């Protein structure tokens, strides 16, 4: 499935008190965007990419080869493709290879935000080792990492070192828009504000879906 069917263009208004995740993303901590709503999950991650780029930061997205990213939709959503790097890892290498690629990126200190697509599978075994390495690099270089997972609401987070876990859900499609509601499932970073909802414009692929 291409991003044509899983991302929307940010178009919602932010309330006086509630803020979107993109404006509350903590540095030096792992943030998990989970759930089985691929459209809402990817749209949320893309909004964080756009916000990081607006702050002058380079962004990297690590995914399995032939993953969901679709450059025309990213461009339509407002992503600056000139300061966006997509890393495609061979699927046979498994989820550890995705994490290893993200470690190299974090170690460079060049990227303000790195997104790791772990929706196919999490690295097997204990998460403490790989998450500990990532978090150590984040703190050293003052970076941010988004972990995209398909864990359901009732499932635990991807590991104890996840500082913030949210689950975005997509509402029904009305005309050319859908609403994304984001629920905080785990908060060890002390987000004081309720996360706002958004009403992004649906990409052409989603509008044409049955």
Order of alpha helices (4+ residues) and beta strands (2+ residues): beta-beta-alpha-beta-alpha-beta-alpha-beta-alpha-beta-beta-beta-beta-alpha
